[in-house]
Amino acid sequence: MSSQTQASTQATAPKWRLIGPGLVVAATGVGAADLVATLVAGSEYGYALLWCAIVGCLMKIVLVEGAGRYSLATGRTIFEGWSSLGIWTTWYFGPYIVIWGFVYGAAAMAGTGLALYALMPFLGVKAWGIISGLVGLALVWSGRYGLFEKVLSLMVLLMFVSMVGAALLTLPNLADVAAGLVPVVPEGGLLYTLSLAGGVGGTITLAAYGYWLREKGWDTPRFMRVMRIDNSVAYAVTGLFVVATLIVGAELLYSAQIAVATGDEGMLDLSNVLEDRYGSAAGTVFLVGFWAAAMSSLVGVWNGVSLMFADFVGHVRGHDADHPDSRAGGKYYKAYILWLTLPPIALIFMGEPVFLILAYGVLGALFMPFLAITLLWLLNTDRTPEEWRNKLHSNIALFLCAAAFLALAVNQVYEAITGI
């Protein structure tokens, strides 16, 4: 079958077959830490912040659609777009992706190791974490997108079944759930509200969407409608998942005034509560979902951010975006996978250096406003064909995202500096 015929077949295939890169970016962005944040929100405020979790998913739809639209409309990667805005983008993104990968690699392996140790209490958390990192490396090393997407889809299924199942077990009060859709900011909870809306699923992987579109073979404007369906359906699934998490926190923890830890240990606390109330099977199924959430983020980052790094280095070295070294399976791609996996093992054993944690917090806090502001810039100028530039509603939505993330960034930078 010719590539043209194949592209035509993809563009006209049933909608359910076209779900792919969106589910990948949503699953990668929502990890165990995000679940704990939502869980804690439910345990502290009940259903009061339910509307906020939904707004957060809508914000991600806006940002991911913008990144995907730019890539499809121009045939350029998001980093090519950033570099057209000036050398300052390279000076920001270069240190950020290097430091972020080093610290995130350790955190991802530790979180996944915690889930596996809870399921299989031998070897130890660190050993399971290192094994998880190496498994992630093996899964994405070749750069084969088809295999990667299938693995992530399976993990999304495990996440969804476990958390929605846990929510159904709690027999939620539907009237209270409906009341939580009314926008209300709890007293003293403004920053927490912003953090929940901006934090769930909000990472560098949102910008990787365009790279996954390209790996899928969706790389021209003819796939624009398909991309929008893919993105919307994926975040609708994610929204249901986040709502289920908040329901569990509200019904199991808020009503009984049970506190959980704020780190990954919070998921273990919840599995113990589920086991006490509904039996060991419920606790085990939930732990499998916890592992799937952690592992999906690890595998997604090992692939998606490595694609971004390969494009970044290739661009700096003067290669075009289609150069073999700048693509999946190329030497820059593999170098970053190794960077995510091997050096962070030292952090798992030695602890986290203060300087790196400070830099990670500051640079990371700035990424989401960086993404929102640069998308506004790219999608309103001649860097994007006129047909695909922002309309008024897109500009309003992106502006609101940028404002919310800027406010959150200021607070996160302040806390990172004062907390060290």
Rosetta blueprint (number, residue, H / E / L):
1 M L
2 S L
3 S H
4 Q H
5 T H
6 Q H
7 A H
8 S H
9 T H
10 Q H
11 A H
12 T H
13 A L
14 P L
15 K H
16 W H
17 R H
18 L H
19 I L
20 G L
21 P H
22 G H
23 L H
24 V H
25 V H
26 A H
27 A H
28 T H
29 G H
30 V L
31 G L
32 A H
33 A H
34 D H
35 L H
36 V H
37 A H
38 T H
39 L H
40 V H
41 A H
42 G H
43 S H
44 E H
45 Y H
46 G L
47 Y L
48 A L
49 L L
50 L H
51 W H
52 C H
53 A H
54 I H
55 V H
56 G H
57 C H
58 L H
59 M H
60 K H
61 I H
62 V H
63 L H
64 V H
65 E H
66 G H
67 A H
68 G H
69 R H
70 Y H
71 S H
72 L H
73 A H
74 T H
75 G L
76 R L
77 T L
78 I H
79 F H
80 E H
81 G H
82 W H
83 S H
84 S L
85 L L
86 G L
87 I H
88 W H
89 T H
90 T H
91 W H
92 Y H
93 F H
94 G H
95 P H
96 Y H
97 I H
98 V H
99 I H
100 W H
101 G H
102 F H
103 V H
104 Y H
105 G H
106 A H
107 A H
108 A H
109 M H
110 A H
111 G H
112 T H
113 G H
114 L H
115 A H
116 L H
117 Y H
118 A H
119 L H
120 M L
121 P L
122 F L
123 L L
124 G L
125 V H
126 K H
127 A H
128 W H
129 G H
130 I H
131 I H
132 S H
133 G H
134 L H
135 V H
136 G H
137 L H
138 A H
139 L H
140 V H
141 W L
142 S L
143 G L
144 R L
145 Y H
146 G H
147 L H
148 F H
149 E H
150 K H
151 V H
152 L H
153 S H
154 L H
155 M H
156 V H
157 L H
158 L H
159 M H
160 F H
161 V H
162 S H
163 M H
164 V H
165 G H
166 A H
167 A H
168 L H
169 L H
170 T L
171 L L
172 P L
173 N L
174 L H
175 A H
176 D H
177 V H
178 A H
179 A H
180 G L
181 L L
182 V L
183 P L
184 V L
185 V L
186 P L
187 E L
188 G L
189 G L
190 L H
191 L H
192 Y H
193 T H
194 L H
195 S H
196 L H
197 A H
198 G H
199 G H
200 V L
201 G L
202 G L
203 T L
204 I H
205 T H
206 L H
207 A H
208 A H
209 Y H
210 G H
211 Y H
212 W H
213 L H
214 R H
215 E H
216 K H
217 G L
218 W L
219 D L
220 T L
221 P H
222 R H
223 F H
224 M H
225 R H
226 V H
227 M H
228 R H
229 I H
230 D H
231 N H
232 S H
233 V H
234 A H
235 Y H
236 A H
237 V H
238 T H
239 G H
240 L H
241 F H
242 V H
243 V H
244 A H
245 T H
246 L H
247 I H
248 V H
249 G H
250 A H
251 E H
252 L H
253 L H
254 Y H
255 S L
256 A L
257 Q L
258 I L
259 A L
260 V L
261 A L
262 T L
263 G L
264 D L
265 E H
266 G H
267 M H
268 L H
269 D H
270 L H
271 S H
272 N H
273 V H
274 L H
275 E H
276 D H
277 R H
278 Y H
279 G L
280 S H
281 A H
282 A H
283 G H
284 T H
285 V H
286 F H
287 L H
288 V H
289 G H
290 F H
291 W H
292 A H
293 A H
294 A H
295 M H
296 S H
297 S H
298 L H
299 V H
300 G H
301 V H
302 W H
303 N H
304 G H
305 V H
306 S H
307 L H
308 M H
309 F H
310 A H
311 D H
312 F H
313 V H
314 G H
315 H H
316 V H
317 R L
318 G L
319 H L
320 D L
321 A L
322 D L
323 H L
324 P H
325 D H
326 S H
327 R L
328 A L
329 G L
330 G L
331 K H
332 Y H
333 Y H
334 K H
335 A H
336 Y H
337 I H
338 L H
339 W H
340 L H
341 T H
342 L L
343 P H
344 P H
345 I H
346 A H
347 L H
348 I H
349 F H
350 M H
351 G L
352 E L
353 P L
354 V H
355 F H
356 L H
357 I H
358 L H
359 A H
360 Y H
361 G H
362 V H
363 L H
364 G H
365 A H
366 L H
367 F H
368 M H
369 P H
370 F H
371 L H
372 A H
373 I H
374 T H
375 L H
376 L H
377 W H
378 L H
379 L L
380 N L
381 T L
382 D L
383 R L
384 T L
385 P L
386 E H
387 E H
388 W H
389 R L
390 N L
391 K L
392 L H
393 H H
394 S H
395 N H
396 I H
397 A H
398 L H
399 F H
400 L H
401 C H
402 A H
403 A H
404 A H
405 F H
406 L H
407 A H
408 L H
409 A H
410 V H
411 N H
412 Q H
413 V H
414 Y H
415 E H
416 A H
417 I H
418 T H
419 G H
420 I L
